[in-house]
């Protein structure tokens, strides 16, 4: 999907001005960070597993053409029908056409960021096909008319108090008390008949198993299994980078995915789908379709500066630990994928001209790479987008003039020290209690938070005076 038409600065300002959003983000990411730390600490082989996961993904990326053909061959042998889509629009068109061929009036969908990437919910709605999101978080997003704000917890931008109000307004039999259990029961009652009356089920895939042609789905609610079993037709949409050579390779990556995403040892449901139901089987679809989507992935494969991003297994750990994401939430990023991984992927999907500011929003502190289960060098990739933006002339004139001015000052030590001393002196005038709450030139910062006031002289002045030197 195209990046939001609202400017990045406007989205950031709106996010920083929303105190309820900060509460919602802290509740989710704080819990995720703690659970991941505990899971990794309890898994003594984590670093070895991480190295293996990286090697598996790198091997698949290097031999992607081979494994794509192998997957297609085995999937067809299992009775599945395989479709290829070069673009997001083509992928959505294929899915909509399959729904029309099935004469579908109602479809149920399992959470899939690939589906969001190709604009599938909007394509189904535009085609007049009744769509129901079955993950609890996506159900919340659909009722509210929102967009997902996180790849694992799509409705993390909403507090449980807001969800309670939404359910009371939208559900036919809403909850009577304010407990989470009661709200979940309300959603279950609302969705039960949708599961059983759908004509088509649509899901994504966490992994595609090349040597069997099976797809793997990882969930915690059981809705995926209930979604994909009753309907006559099951459609899977998956990016071509989701391939793994075999089942043991999938389990090696599952050990990393689950711990990094939710801090659990294993998810509640890990399900493999391999073709339509066979003769004599009681459940499963009569037709099984797999739509393999490129949408910029082969472009990344050909670009050595971006190829490592194809290792991503969509765990969300990078955003849970990102100091920027934890202040802004996912919607501020504007594209399908938020956080550090989104700042790398959005320029590929929507064009650098529409999303160059995302790379500049990163502090490059490296926490995202530190927690990535397949060791993607996200800070390096973000610096690469900054370099491209500069080379392509996309940076505004104010940035170019400002950097030239800074380069000139920084190249003349005496002028730099003088400027730093003057700046420290001026900032002290505006400091109160160690903080600057308002100051000309700092409005973009102080509009939403205080700026630390200087504690004394500049670093160079203190160093020249002997402070901090070894004795």
RODO-2510 file (C-alpha; in nm, 4 decimals, decimal comma):
residues 471
     n   res          X          Y          Z
     1     x     0,0000     0,0000     0,0000
     2     x     0,1136     0,3539    -0,0726
     3     x     0,2589     0,5619     0,2053
     4     x     0,0078     0,7884     0,3831
     5     x    -0,0632     1,1197     0,2081
     6     x    -0,0218     1,2996     0,5409
     7     x     0,3361     1,4178     0,5905
     8     x     0,5697     1,2342     0,8236
     9     x     0,6078     1,5428     1,0433
    10     x     0,2299     1,5715     1,0818
    11     x     0,1990     1,2044     1,1732
    12     x     0,4797     1,2373     1,4277
    13     x     0,3253     1,5467     1,5850
    14     x    -0,0112     1,3723     1,6150
    15     x     0,1469     1,0680     1,7795
    16     x     0,3547     1,2688     2,0279
    17     x     0,0506     1,4756     2,1245
    18     x    -0,1571     1,1658     2,2098
    19     x    -0,0942     1,0600     2,5730
    20     x    -0,3273     0,7596     2,5462
    21     x    -0,1229     0,6235     2,2574
    22     x     0,1917     0,6310     2,4714
    23     x     0,0134     0,4310     2,7436
    24     x    -0,0969     0,1688     2,4895
    25     x     0,2497     0,1397     2,3350
    26     x     0,4257     0,1095     2,6712
    27     x     0,1896    -0,1632     2,7890
    28     x     0,2581    -0,3824     2,4860
    29     x     0,6217    -0,3192     2,3988
    30     x     0,7304    -0,3168     2,7626
    31     x     0,5761    -0,6583     2,8173
    32     x     0,7235    -0,7899     2,4924
    33     x     1,0705    -0,6662     2,5825
    34     x     1,0629    -0,8309     2,9245
    35     x     0,9281    -1,1610     2,7932
    36     x     1,1831    -1,1778     2,5139
    37     x     1,4690    -1,1113     2,7567
    38     x     1,3482    -1,3902     2,9850
    39     x     1,3012    -1,6329     2,6931
    40     x     1,6475    -1,5648     2,5531
    41     x     1,8093    -1,5937     2,8964
    42     x     1,6453    -1,9343     2,9426
    43     x     1,7601    -2,0551     2,5995
    44     x     2,1343    -2,1160     2,6360
    45     x     2,1706    -2,2001     2,2669
    46     x     2,0098    -1,8781     2,1445
    47     x     2,3202    -1,7288     1,9815
    48     x     2,4032    -2,0579     1,8118
    49     x     2,0415    -2,0842     1,6932
    50     x     2,0608    -1,7254     1,5714
    51     x     2,3725    -1,8013     1,3665
    52     x     2,2025    -2,1048     1,2176
    53     x     1,8909    -1,9045     1,1358
    54     x     2,0996    -1,6471     0,9537
    55     x     2,2778    -1,9176     0,7546
    56     x     1,9472    -2,0835     0,6588
    57     x     1,8003    -1,7592     0,5299
    58     x     2,1181    -1,6599     0,3478
    59     x     2,1310    -2,0008     0,1797
    60     x     1,7694    -1,9706     0,0614
    61     x     1,8250    -1,6166    -0,0652
    62     x     2,1311    -1,7309    -0,2618
    63     x     1,9324    -2,0176    -0,4194
    64     x     1,5856    -1,8621    -0,4279
    65     x     1,5101    -1,9668    -0,7855
    66     x     1,5841    -2,3311    -0,7061
    67     x     1,3657    -2,3416    -0,3948
    68     x     1,0778    -2,1563    -0,5607
    69     x     1,0598    -2,4172    -0,8353
    70     x     1,0951    -2,7001    -0,5849
    71     x     0,8144    -2,5581    -0,3710
    72     x     0,5883    -2,5113    -0,6715
    73     x     0,6493    -2,8687    -0,7909
    74     x     0,5663    -3,0255    -0,4542
    75     x     0,2705    -2,7948    -0,3895
    76     x     0,1126    -2,8889    -0,7224
    77     x     0,1799    -3,2555    -0,6492
    78     x    -0,0171    -3,2175    -0,3246
    79     x    -0,3174    -3,0829    -0,5166
    80     x    -0,2590    -2,7122    -0,4604
    81     x    -0,2840    -2,4529    -0,7358
    82     x     0,0084    -2,2082    -0,7444
    83     x    -0,0243    -1,8529    -0,8760
    84     x     0,2554    -1,5997    -0,9321
    85     x     0,2176    -1,2254    -0,8768
    86     x     0,4807    -0,9683    -0,9682
    87     x     0,3101    -0,6708    -0,8047
    88     x     0,0739    -0,5934    -0,5186
    89     x    -0,2037    -0,5079    -0,7623
    90     x    -0,1632    -0,8364    -0,9489
    91     x    -0,1691    -1,0331    -0,6238
    92     x    -0,4908    -0,8680    -0,5063
    93     x    -0,6488    -0,9142    -0,8478
    94     x    -0,5698    -1,2891    -0,8412
    95     x    -0,7251    -1,3322    -0,4950
    96     x    -1,0375    -1,1352    -0,5845
    97     x    -1,0794    -1,3369    -0,9048
    98     x    -1,0440    -1,6652    -0,7115
    99     x    -1,3153    -1,5459    -0,4721
   100     x    -1,5422    -1,4611    -0,7651
   101     x    -1,4807    -1,8000    -0,9270
   102     x    -1,5872    -1,9588    -0,5976
   103     x    -1,8987    -1,7371    -0,5991
   104     x    -1,7961    -1,6222    -0,2548
   105     x    -2,0311    -1,3938    -0,0702
   106     x    -1,8397    -1,4057     0,2573
   107     x    -1,4678    -1,4532     0,3245
   108     x    -1,2817    -1,4841     0,6521
   109     x    -0,9202    -1,3742     0,6793
   110     x    -0,6332    -1,4616     0,9111
   111     x    -0,3912    -1,1836     0,9998
   112     x    -0,1289    -1,1427     0,7292
   113     x     0,0998    -0,8440     0,6826
   114     x     0,1541    -0,9571     0,3238
   115     x    -0,2196    -0,9138     0,2763
   116     x    -0,1920    -0,5603     0,4117
   117     x     0,1108    -0,4968     0,1903
   118     x    -0,0796    -0,5848    -0,1272
   119     x    -0,3906    -0,3920    -0,0182
   120     x    -0,6057    -0,7052    -0,0059
   121     x    -0,8636    -0,5869     0,2521
   122     x    -0,9425    -0,2820     0,0377
   123     x    -0,9509    -0,4886    -0,2829
   124     x    -1,2045    -0,7303    -0,1316
   125     x    -1,4177    -0,4456    -0,0015
   126     x    -1,4076    -0,2708    -0,3399
   127     x    -1,5160    -0,5943    -0,5088
   128     x    -1,8224    -0,6094    -0,2842
   129     x    -1,7092    -0,9250    -0,1055
   130     x    -1,8056    -0,9378     0,2614
   131     x    -1,4829    -0,9689     0,4639
   132     x    -1,4339    -1,0585     0,8283
   133     x    -1,0997    -1,0366     1,0079
   134     x    -1,0766    -1,3218     1,2576
   135     x    -0,7697    -1,2374     1,4684
   136     x    -0,8821    -1,0515     1,7777
   137     x    -0,6526    -0,7566     1,7090
   138     x    -0,7471    -0,7386     1,3403
   139     x    -1,1134    -0,7629     1,4410
   140     x    -1,0576    -0,4543     1,6546
   141     x    -0,8821    -0,2780     1,3669
   142     x    -1,1649    -0,3613     1,1266
   143     x    -1,4397    -0,2439     1,3619
   144     x    -1,2579     0,0835     1,4254
   145     x    -1,1749     0,1460     1,0590
   146     x    -0,8063     0,1592     1,1547
   147     x    -0,4871     0,0331     0,9990
   148     x    -0,2596    -0,2156     1,1800
   149     x     0,0078    -0,0422     1,3890
   150     x     0,2290    -0,3445     1,4637
   151     x     0,3046    -0,6617     1,2700
   152     x     0,2355    -0,8933     1,5668
   153     x    -0,0172    -0,6850     1,7655
   154     x    -0,2048    -0,4858     1,4990
   155     x    -0,4239    -0,3005     1,7511
   156     x    -0,1530    -0,2142     2,0031
   157     x    -0,2344     0,1557     1,9552
   158     x    -0,5632     0,1032     2,1405
   159     x    -0,6003     0,0592     2,5135
   160     x    -0,8270    -0,2057     2,6586
   161     x    -1,0547     0,0760     2,7754
   162     x    -1,0952     0,1962     2,4157
   163     x    -1,1574    -0,1590     2,2962
   164     x    -1,4300    -0,2003     2,5563
   165     x    -1,6132     0,1049     2,4231
   166     x    -1,5740    -0,0187     2,0649
   167     x    -1,7105    -0,3655     2,1426
   168     x    -2,0079    -0,2268     2,3333
   169     x    -2,0903    -0,0131     2,0317
   170     x    -2,0336    -0,2763     1,7614
   171     x    -2,1088    -0,6247     1,8960
   172     x    -2,4540    -0,7769     1,8886
   173     x    -2,4022    -0,9297     2,2346
   174     x    -2,1386    -0,7155     2,4058
   175     x    -1,9599    -0,7991     2,7288
   176     x    -2,1192    -0,7180     3,0643
   177     x    -1,8060    -0,6635     3,2713
   178     x    -1,4753    -0,4951     3,1930
   179     x    -1,2433    -0,7947     3,2131
   180     x    -1,0283    -0,8957     2,9177
   181     x    -1,1822    -1,2432     2,9324
   182     x    -1,5305    -1,1003     2,8935
   183     x    -1,4269    -0,8906     2,5944
   184     x    -1,2641    -1,1926     2,4285
   185     x    -1,5834    -1,3915     2,4824
   186     x    -1,7778    -1,1080     2,3200
   187     x    -1,5532    -1,1211     2,0117
   188     x    -1,5846    -1,5008     2,0018
   189     x    -1,9649    -1,4797     1,9999
   190     x    -1,9525    -1,2134     1,7288
   191     x    -1,7268    -1,4161     1,4986
   192     x    -1,8512    -1,7722     1,5525
   193     x    -2,1127    -1,7769     1,2772
   194     x    -1,8719    -1,5994     1,0399
   195     x    -1,6247    -1,8869     1,0722
   196     x    -1,8891    -2,1469     0,9917
   197     x    -2,0597    -1,9667     0,7033
   198     x    -1,7622    -1,8369     0,5041
   199     x    -1,7159    -1,9528     0,1456
   200     x    -1,3454    -1,8692     0,1238
   201     x    -1,0650    -1,8524     0,3802
   202     x    -0,7609    -1,6314     0,3221
   203     x    -0,4419    -1,6650     0,5223
   204     x    -0,0752    -1,5813     0,5037
   205     x     0,2212    -1,8050     0,5769
   206     x     0,5115    -1,7733     0,8153
   207     x     0,7107    -2,0288     0,6163
   208     x     0,6860    -2,2144     0,2854
   209     x     0,8388    -2,5635     0,2995
   210     x     1,0160    -2,6305    -0,0289
   211     x     1,0540    -3,0095    -0,0094
   212     x     0,6849    -3,0749     0,0696
   213     x     0,4972    -2,7792    -0,0795
   214     x     0,3369    -2,7123     0,2611
   215     x     0,2669    -2,3746     0,4168
   216     x     0,3196    -2,3035     0,7872
   217     x     0,1053    -2,0682     0,9959
   218     x     0,1909    -1,9643     1,3516
   219     x    -0,0864    -1,8235     1,5751
   220     x    -0,1887    -1,8014     1,9396
   221     x    -0,5681    -1,7808     1,9206
   222     x    -0,6784    -2,0832     1,7180
   223     x    -0,8719    -1,8598     1,4810
   224     x    -0,6455    -1,9564     1,1889
   225     x    -0,7423    -2,3211     1,2169
   226     x    -1,1113    -2,2394     1,2511
   227     x    -1,0873    -1,9961     0,9609
   228     x    -0,9160    -2,2312     0,7176
   229     x    -1,1025    -2,5569     0,7906
   230     x    -1,4770    -2,5024     0,7165
   231     x    -1,4719    -2,3045     0,3861
   232     x    -1,4679    -2,4734     0,0478
   233     x    -1,1681    -2,2705    -0,0698
   234     x    -0,8469    -2,1757     0,1100
   235     x    -0,6201    -1,9075    -0,0419
   236     x    -0,2694    -1,8475     0,0948
   237     x    -0,0788    -1,5300     0,0086
   238     x     0,2935    -1,5318     0,0813
   239     x     0,6065    -1,3417    -0,0107
   240     x     0,8606    -1,5449    -0,2049
   241     x     1,1228    -1,4895     0,0677
   242     x     0,9238    -1,7056     0,3128
   243     x     1,0821    -2,0230     0,1737
   244     x     1,2835    -2,2714     0,3775
   245     x     1,4364    -2,5908     0,2372
   246     x     1,2683    -2,8421     0,4703
   247     x     1,0666    -2,8981     0,7871
   248     x     1,3749    -2,9112     1,0179
   249     x     1,4816    -2,5732     0,8820
   250     x     1,1360    -2,4333     0,9550
   251     x     1,1531    -2,5534     1,3154
   252     x     1,4990    -2,4030     1,3552
   253     x     1,3547    -2,0647     1,2589
   254     x     1,0391    -2,1172     1,4659
   255     x     1,2544    -2,1401     1,7790
   256     x     1,3833    -1,7914     1,6991
   257     x     1,0575    -1,6420     1,5736
   258     x     0,8429    -1,7237     1,8741
   259     x     1,0944    -1,6200     2,1399
   260     x     1,1662    -1,2947     1,9595
   261     x     0,8026    -1,2115     1,8907
   262     x     0,6161    -1,3011     2,2105
   263     x     0,8784    -1,4378     2,4496
   264     x     0,7244    -1,7874     2,4454
   265     x     0,9026    -2,1156     2,3801
   266     x     0,6398    -2,2187     2,1278
   267     x     0,3141    -2,0719     2,0003
   268     x    -0,0219    -2,2219     2,0860
   269     x    -0,0821    -2,3292     1,7253
   270     x     0,1751    -2,4177     1,4594
   271     x    -0,0187    -2,5502     1,1613
   272     x     0,0979    -2,6921     0,8289
   273     x    -0,1338    -2,6908     0,5275
   274     x    -0,0485    -2,9176     0,2365
   275     x    -0,3011    -2,9210    -0,0448
   276     x    -0,6793    -2,9648    -0,0316
   277     x    -0,8446    -3,2386     0,1695
   278     x    -0,8014    -3,5879     0,0325
   279     x    -1,0725    -3,8475    -0,0221
   280     x    -1,2102    -3,9648     0,3105
   281     x    -1,0867    -3,6668     0,5120
   282     x    -1,3496    -3,4903     0,7189
   283     x    -1,2276    -3,1313     0,7089
   284     x    -1,0161    -2,9006     0,4983
   285     x    -1,0852    -2,7113     0,1754
   286     x    -1,1892    -2,8584    -0,1555
   287     x    -0,9558    -2,6120    -0,3309
   288     x    -0,6197    -2,4908    -0,2053
   289     x    -0,4549    -2,1933    -0,3764
   290     x    -0,1131    -2,0380    -0,3056
   291     x    -0,0348    -1,6906    -0,4385
   292     x     0,3404    -1,6264    -0,4397
   293     x     0,4131    -1,2543    -0,4338
   294     x     0,7248    -1,0717    -0,5497
   295     x     0,6337    -0,7018    -0,5114
   296     x     0,9911    -0,5725    -0,4986
   297     x     1,1597    -0,8770    -0,3481
   298     x     1,3601    -0,9728    -0,6575
   299     x     1,4627    -0,6087    -0,6782
   300     x     1,5999    -0,6397    -0,3248
   301     x     1,7662    -0,9676    -0,4198
   302     x     1,9548    -0,7941    -0,7008
   303     x     2,0606    -0,5071    -0,4743
   304     x     2,3507    -0,6176    -0,2549
   305     x     2,2842    -0,3249    -0,0209
   306     x     1,9308    -0,4502     0,0555
   307     x     1,9551    -0,8283     0,0110
   308     x     2,0049    -0,8956     0,3819
   309     x     1,6584    -0,7532     0,4536
   310     x     1,5132    -1,0639     0,2862
   311     x     1,6226    -1,2573     0,5963
   312     x     1,3447    -1,0904     0,7987
   313     x     1,1053    -1,3411     0,9596
   314     x     0,8595    -1,0702     1,0735
   315     x     0,8953    -1,1194     1,4499
   316     x     0,8587    -0,7523     1,5432
   317     x     1,1461    -0,7537     1,7959
   318     x     1,3173    -0,4589     1,6266
   319     x     1,0177    -0,2313     1,6801
   320     x     0,9519    -0,3528     2,0345
   321     x     1,3016    -0,2345     2,1300
   322     x     1,3179     0,0769     1,9113
   323     x     1,3321     0,4037     2,1081
   324     x     1,1626     0,5873     1,8193
   325     x     0,8807     0,3374     1,7650
   326     x     0,8086     0,3332     2,1368
   327     x     0,7430     0,7068     2,1270
   328     x     0,5455     0,7190     1,8016
   329     x     0,3754     0,3827     1,7470
   330     x     0,3277     0,2283     1,4057
   331     x     0,0921     0,4666     1,2278
   332     x     0,3462     0,7485     1,2265
   333     x     0,5599     0,5490     0,9815
   334     x     0,2879     0,5777     0,7194
   335     x     0,3483     0,2503     0,5325
   336     x     0,2485    -0,1118     0,5824
   337     x     0,5500    -0,2008     0,7958
   338     x     0,6486     0,0193     1,0914
   339     x     0,9607     0,0392     1,3049
   340     x     1,3184    -0,0177     1,1887
   341     x     1,2276    -0,2978     0,9469
   342     x     0,9543    -0,0764     0,8038
   343     x     1,1953     0,2120     0,7580
   344     x     1,4027    -0,0204     0,5381
   345     x     1,1130    -0,1849     0,3501
   346     x     0,8851     0,1134     0,2862
   347     x     1,1242     0,2854     0,0403
   348     x     1,1327    -0,0424    -0,1562
   349     x     0,7529    -0,0703    -0,1647
   350     x     0,6497     0,2942    -0,1964
   351     x     0,9598     0,4654    -0,3335
   352     x     1,2331     0,6574    -0,1543
   353     x     1,0907     0,9947    -0,2568
   354     x     0,7773     0,9211    -0,0511
   355     x     0,9556     0,7836     0,2559
   356     x     1,3081     0,9285     0,2809
   357     x     1,2335     1,0758     0,6256
   358     x     1,1950     0,7314     0,7849
   359     x     1,5675     0,6578     0,7695
   360     x     1,6447     0,9975     0,9227
   361     x     1,4112     0,9274     1,2157
   362     x     1,6412     0,6472     1,3343
   363     x     1,8966     0,7195     1,6087
   364     x     2,1260     0,4408     1,4771
   365     x     2,1762     0,3127     1,8331
   366     x     2,1897    -0,0453     1,7039
   367     x     1,9379    -0,2036     1,9429
   368     x     1,7305    -0,3349     1,6523
   369     x     2,0200    -0,5362     1,5123
   370     x     2,1117    -0,6552     1,8609
   371     x     1,7717    -0,8215     1,9084
   372     x     1,7110    -0,9332     1,5481
   373     x     1,6918    -1,3162     1,5503
   374     x     1,8589    -1,3398     1,2078
   375     x     2,1102    -1,0582     1,2631
   376     x     1,9931    -0,8132     0,9956
   377     x     2,2211    -0,5039     1,0012
   378     x     1,9295    -0,2612     1,0143
   379     x     2,1352     0,0494     1,1081
   380     x     2,3651    -0,0134     0,8114
   381     x     2,0674    -0,0522     0,5761
   382     x     1,9140     0,2705     0,7078
   383     x     2,2394     0,4572     0,6556
   384     x     2,2332     0,3221     0,3017
   385     x     1,8935     0,4837     0,2394
   386     x     2,0278     0,8124     0,3773
   387     x     2,3190     0,7950     0,1338
   388     x     2,0873     0,7207    -0,1590
   389     x     1,8562     1,0047    -0,0674
   390     x     2,1518     1,2434    -0,0694
   391     x     2,2906     1,1103    -0,3976
   392     x     1,9473     1,1226    -0,5650
   393     x     1,8987     1,4861    -0,4646
   394     x     1,5955     1,4118    -0,2469
   395     x     1,7178     1,5980     0,0620
   396     x     1,5642     1,9463     0,0960
   397     x     1,7732     2,2559     0,0300
   398     x     1,7656     2,3475     0,3994
   399     x     1,9348     2,0159     0,4845
   400     x     2,2040     2,0623     0,2213
   401     x     2,2749     2,4213     0,3243
   402     x     2,2743     2,3265     0,6914
   403     x     2,5212     2,0422     0,6403
   404     x     2,7534     2,2624     0,4361
   405     x     2,7466     2,5230     0,7120
   406     x     2,8131     2,2601     0,9791
   407     x     3,0970     2,1128     0,7728
   408     x     3,2574     2,4554     0,7436
   409     x     3,2282     2,5248     1,1173
   410     x     3,3429     2,1753     1,2176
   411     x     3,6461     2,2102     0,9888
   412     x     3,7638     2,5160     1,1810
   413     x     3,8241     2,4097     1,5434
   414     x     3,8409     2,7604     1,6898
   415     x     3,5162     2,8613     1,5241
   416     x     3,3527     2,5348     1,6376
   417     x     3,4621     2,5844     2,0000
   418     x     3,3422     2,9441     1,9962
   419     x     3,0043     2,8423     1,8582
   420     x     2,9684     2,5626     2,1134
   421     x     3,0547     2,7959     2,4015
   422     x     2,8016     3,0547     2,2863
   423     x     2,5326     2,7870     2,2426
   424     x     2,5942     2,6480     2,5937
   425     x     2,5756     2,9955     2,7422
   426     x     2,2488     3,0763     2,5677
   427     x     2,0931     2,7414     2,6624
   428     x     2,1796     2,8009     3,0284
   429     x     1,9687     3,1158     3,0190
   430     x     1,6623     2,9119     2,9274
   431     x     1,7298     2,6224     3,1658
   432     x     1,5163     2,5696     3,4741
   433     x     1,5784     2,2775     3,7070
   434     x     1,8086     2,1097     3,4581
   435     x     1,5521     2,1256     3,1776
   436     x     1,4692     2,3612     2,8916
   437     x     1,0958     2,3814     2,8452
   438     x     1,0922     2,6467     2,5756
   439     x     1,3608     2,8108     2,3648
   440     x     1,3819     2,9676     2,0164
   441     x     1,5169     2,7121     1,7708
   442     x     1,4150     2,4129     1,9844
   443     x     1,0426     2,4304     1,9207
   444     x     1,0255     2,0983     1,7363
   445     x     1,1736     1,9289     2,0443
   446     x     1,0127     2,1212     2,3300
   447     x     0,6622     2,1055     2,1804
   448     x     0,6269     1,7571     2,3298
   449     x     0,9139     1,7105     2,5770
   450     x     1,1780     1,9014     2,7707
   451     x     1,5360     1,9410     2,6499
   452     x     1,8214     1,8655     2,8933
   453     x     1,9959     2,1880     2,9936
   454     x     2,3793     2,1983     2,9851
   455     x     2,5345     2,1156     3,3222
   456     x     2,8455     2,3274     3,2778
   457     x     3,1051     2,4186     3,0192
   458     x     3,1461     2,2465     2,6838
   459     x     3,3182     1,9092     2,6691
   460     x     3,6276     2,0556     2,5015
   461     x     3,6553     2,3311     2,7623
   462     x     3,6239     2,0812     3,0463
   463     x     3,8766     1,8479     2,8845
   464     x     4,1224     2,1321     2,8327
   465     x     4,0820     2,2175     3,1996
   466     x     4,1822     1,8672     3,2999
   467     x     3,8388     1,7267     3,3859
   468     x     3,7957     1,3584     3,3054
   469     x     4,1606     1,2888     3,2256
   470     x     4,3335     0,9832     3,3764
   471     x     4,5241     1,0658     3,6918
***
